[in-house]
């Protein structure tokens, strides 16, 4: 029995992404050979070019997959927060702290920006900014965040700060110690948005 074409395409893409993710996460983008990961996936270079265009396109697909997983984890942590403000803080800081994990550190915060440029221009950035802006608008309505701040502008600044914070941790000689300093500084930045201390 032949599998439907759609299912075969999805399987091929998934195999290439899994093989590339392993290679990018262990030896890094620059050292990863297209021949190695197409061979480990049991596929040809032609399949890679057909589905992703090139190695950079494959990196974008790997980043999109990891980003989706990170969003799920961030939401799981944040959903336990007792207040909307704490949820917002937890979402931001959980994302930053993931820069301590070797695969995320290397692919998302070292190789990603080096190969694909400024993360603020990545396709997932707009969704992050929109989510942060929604949080801020809701917090303004509750009187938690100062009323005069434009939510979208603040969201773009926070998104940029979290990206820089994550990259600082990922590139640090002592990531654990750097993470503690970075998260503390980031929380202080967020507290500047408060109209009053939350209960």
FIMI-474919 format. One record per residue (C-alpha): y, x, z. Coordinates in steps of 0.05 Angstrom, whole numbers. Example, Ala and Ser with C-alpha at 12.3 -4.5 7.8 and 13.67 -1.06 7.14 Angstrom:
% FIMI-474919
[atom [-90; 246; 156]]
[atom [-21; 273; 143]]
END
This chain:
% FIMI-474919
[atom [0; 0; 0]]
[atom [68; 27; -20]]
[atom [124; 22; 30]]
[atom [187; -15; 7]]
[atom [238; 32; -25]]
[atom [289; 17; 30]]
[atom [240; 38; 84]]
[atom [222; 102; 47]]
[atom [296; 121; 39]]
[atom [308; 108; 113]]
[atom [247; 151; 132]]
[atom [269; 208; 87]]
[atom [339; 207; 116]]
[atom [311; 205; 187]]
[atom [265; 264; 174]]
[atom [321; 306; 145]]
[atom [369; 288; 202]]
[atom [315; 304; 255]]
[atom [298; 372; 223]]
[atom [372; 390; 214]]
[atom [389; 368; 285]]
[atom [335; 413; 313]]
[atom [358; 472; 271]]
[atom [433; 461; 285]]
[atom [419; 452; 359]]
[atom [376; 514; 368]]
[atom [402; 567; 319]]
[atom [468; 536; 299]]
[atom [497; 511; 233]]
[atom [513; 579; 202]]
[atom [443; 606; 213]]
[atom [406; 543; 194]]
[atom [375; 549; 125]]
[atom [369; 486; 82]]
[atom [302; 511; 57]]
[atom [276; 517; 128]]
[atom [293; 447; 150]]
[atom [274; 413; 85]]
[atom [206; 449; 89]]
[atom [198; 429; 163]]
[atom [212; 357; 142]]
[atom [162; 363; 85]]
[atom [216; 349; 34]]
[atom [254; 385; -21]]
[atom [326; 409; -27]]
[atom [334; 355; -80]]
[atom [322; 302; -27]]
[atom [375; 334; 17]]
[atom [426; 335; -40]]
[atom [408; 264; -60]]
[atom [418; 235; 10]]
[atom [473; 278; 40]]
[atom [506; 317; -17]]
[atom [501; 384; 19]]
[atom [490; 418; 86]]
[atom [559; 396; 110]]
[atom [542; 323; 94]]
[atom [478; 331; 134]]
[atom [518; 359; 193]]
[atom [563; 297; 189]]
[atom [501; 253; 193]]
[atom [474; 291; 253]]
[atom [541; 286; 288]]
[atom [544; 211; 274]]
[atom [474; 203; 306]]
[atom [491; 244; 368]]
[atom [558; 209; 375]]
[atom [523; 142; 375]]
[atom [476; 166; 429]]
[atom [533; 194; 470]]
[atom [570; 126; 466]]
[atom [509; 90; 493]]
[atom [503; 139; 551]]
[atom [578; 135; 566]]
[atom [574; 58; 568]]
[atom [513; 60; 614]]
[atom [550; 104; 665]]
[atom [616; 66; 659]]
[atom [583; -3; 666]]
[atom [567; 13; 739]]
[atom [641; 23; 757]]
[atom [670; -27; 807]]
[atom [738; -35; 771]]
[atom [765; -33; 700]]
[atom [806; 29; 717]]
[atom [745; 66; 745]]
[atom [705; 46; 683]]
[atom [759; 75; 639]]
[atom [761; 141; 678]]
[atom [685; 145; 680]]
[atom [680; 134; 604]]
[atom [729; 191; 591]]
[atom [700; 241; 641]]
[atom [627; 227; 624]]
[atom [641; 243; 551]]
[atom [675; 308; 571]]
[atom [619; 329; 618]]
[atom [568; 321; 562]]
[atom [597; 385; 533]]
[atom [553; 421; 584]]
[atom [489; 400; 547]]
[atom [467; 455; 499]]
[atom [453; 412; 437]]
[atom [518; 371; 445]]
[atom [557; 434; 462]]
[atom [535; 471; 400]]
[atom [535; 415; 348]]
[atom [591; 369; 371]]
[atom [641; 417; 402]]
[atom [630; 485; 371]]
[atom [600; 479; 301]]
[atom [627; 410; 286]]
[atom [701; 428; 292]]
[atom [689; 497; 260]]
[atom [657; 466; 198]]
[atom [688; 396; 193]]
[atom [757; 410; 221]]
[atom [798; 371; 272]]
[atom [754; 319; 308]]
[atom [814; 271; 308]]
[atom [802; 265; 232]]
[atom [727; 249; 238]]
[atom [704; 180; 218]]
[atom [685; 162; 290]]
[atom [754; 179; 318]]
[atom [787; 113; 300]]
[atom [734; 73; 338]]
[atom [746; 117; 400]]
[atom [821; 109; 396]]
[atom [814; 33; 387]]
[atom [768; 28; 448]]
[atom [815; 69; 492]]
[atom [875; 28; 468]]
[atom [839; -37; 485]]
[atom [824; -11; 555]]
[atom [896; 10; 566]]
[atom [924; -57; 541]]
[atom [877; -95; 588]]
[atom [896; -49; 646]]
[atom [970; -62; 631]]
[atom [957; -137; 634]]
[atom [925; -126; 703]]
[atom [987; -87; 725]]
[atom [945; -24; 736]]
[atom [975; 18; 680]]
[atom [1051; 25; 673]]
[atom [1078; -28; 625]]
[atom [1124; 16; 583]]
[atom [1069; 59; 552]]
[atom [1047; 42; 481]]
[atom [971; 35; 486]]
[atom [955; 63; 416]]
[atom [999; 125; 425]]
[atom [970; 138; 494]]
[atom [900; 127; 467]]
[atom [911; 179; 413]]
[atom [937; 229; 464]]
[atom [878; 216; 511]]
[atom [828; 221; 453]]
[atom [858; 288; 433]]
[atom [858; 313; 505]]
[atom [785; 294; 515]]
[atom [766; 330; 450]]
[atom [804; 393; 471]]
[atom [774; 388; 541]]
[atom [703; 384; 513]]
[atom [715; 443; 466]]
[atom [743; 484; 523]]
[atom [679; 473; 563]]
[atom [634; 485; 503]]
[atom [667; 552; 487]]
[atom [675; 576; 559]]
[atom [639; 637; 587]]
[atom [624; 597; 650]]
[atom [617; 524; 626]]
[atom [598; 494; 694]]
[atom [658; 522; 730]]
[atom [704; 506; 671]]
[atom [678; 434; 669]]
[atom [699; 423; 741]]
[atom [769; 449; 728]]
[atom [776; 411; 663]]
[atom [752; 344; 692]]
[atom [798; 351; 752]]
[atom [858; 365; 707]]
[atom [839; 309; 660]]
[atom [835; 259; 717]]
[atom [905; 280; 740]]
[atom [931; 268; 669]]
[atom [901; 197; 669]]
[atom [930; 182; 737]]
[atom [999; 193; 707]]
[atom [989; 126; 671]]
[atom [981; 87; 735]]
[atom [1034; 38; 756]]
[atom [1005; 40; 825]]
[atom [943; 69; 857]]
[atom [884; 22; 842]]
[atom [853; -11; 904]]
END
